[in-house]
Amino acid sequence: MRLSILIPVYNEAHSIQHLLKRVIVGVGEPSVEVIVVDDGSRDQSAAVVKAFSKKHPEVFVRLIEQPQHFGRGNAIRTAIEHA
């Protein structure tokens, strides 16, 4: 069984890389997937997650980009659907 860590993101380009690093260090398990839902961010949040994923191929990071801001609850539900 794989543990899924769900992270809703909205305009978090300034902090998402640091959060992803902390999650990886804290969990330390290869059987973990990190699901990031970009909830229509207007900044570079998705680009930062993509760059992080390329730099750390040992970590399974799935990015789901929503076309507009639907709210945190919707982002979490979307992440659960993809877990």
Phi and psi in degrees as a GROMACS rama.xvg file:
@    title "Ramachandran Plot"
@    xaxis  label "Phi"
@    yaxis  label "Psi"
@TYPE xy
-104.494  134.233  ARG-2
-81.7887  130.405  LEU-3
-108.94  126.832  SER-4
-106.207  121.315  ILE-5
-103.679  127.647  LEU-6
-130.305  106.73  ILE-7
-80.3253  138.797  PRO-8
-132.252  133.736  VAL-9
-142.367  110.909  TYR-10
53.0331  54.6175  ASN-11
-118.192  27.9313  GLU-12
-56.8875  -32.1336  ALA-13
-73.5367  -17.6583  HIS-14
-130.694  -11.5612  SER-15
-66.5068  -36.2009  ILE-16
-63.1963  -44.0408  GLN-17
-61.5788  -42.5607  HIS-18
-62.5777  -45.2078  LEU-19
-61.4975  -41.0739  LEU-20
-61.2638  -43.415  LYS-21
-65.2623  -38.7529  ARG-22
-62.1935  -45.2017  VAL-23
-64.2234  -45.4931  ILE-24
-64.5678  -42.3636  VAL-25
-67.7544  -37.6663  GLY-26
-86.8234  -50.5223  VAL-27
62.6569  20.8201  GLY-28
-112.004  133.633  GLU-29
-73.142  -17.571  PRO-30
-92.5288  28.7145  SER-31
-108.48  138.049  VAL-32
-113.961  141.55  GLU-33
-112.06  118.855  VAL-34
-107.815  115.299  ILE-35
-107.666  123.888  VAL-36
-107.864  112.326  VAL-37
-84.0246  110.94  ASP-38
-88.9689  59.1071  ASP-39
72.2  32.6402  GLY-40
-57.5155  146.704  SER-41
-98.9514  -5.92777  ARG-42
-99.8666  -157.752  ASP-43
-97.9597  27.8206  GLN-44
-53.988  -48.9947  SER-45
-63.0894  -41.0551  ALA-46
-63.799  -37.3752  ALA-47
-66.0172  -41.9093  VAL-48
-64.9277  -42.9188  VAL-49
-61.4077  -44.2576  LYS-50
-63.6351  -40.9038  ALA-51
-61.9369  -44.252  PHE-52
-62.6668  -40.1003  SER-53
-67.4925  -36.7702  LYS-54
-73.8217  -25.7497  LYS-55
-125.191  69.9533  HIS-56
-66.801  -14.7501  PRO-57
-72.9938  -13.0041  GLU-58
-107.93  131.312  VAL-59
-84.5916  102.881  PHE-60
-113.435  120.664  VAL-61
-107.732  125.911  ARG-62
-107.079  126.85  LEU-63
-117.034  122.288  ILE-64
-105.252  119.783  GLU-65
-89.9613  142.703  GLN-66
-69.8258  -20.3323  PRO-67
-150.338  170.803  GLN-68
-79.3926  111.147  HIS-69
-104.779  -9.57978  PHE-70
106.604  158.386  GLY-71
-60.1422  -43.2367  ARG-72
-59.0297  -44.2774  GLY-73
-64.8316  -40.5565  ASN-74
-61.8781  -41.6398  ALA-75
-65.7526  -43.2564  ILE-76
-60.8445  -40.3185  ARG-77
-62.041  -43.2489  THR-78
-62.3142  -42.5934  ALA-79
-61.228  -40.1968  ILE-80
-62.0105  -29.0574  GLU-81
-96.1082  -2.22575  HIS-82
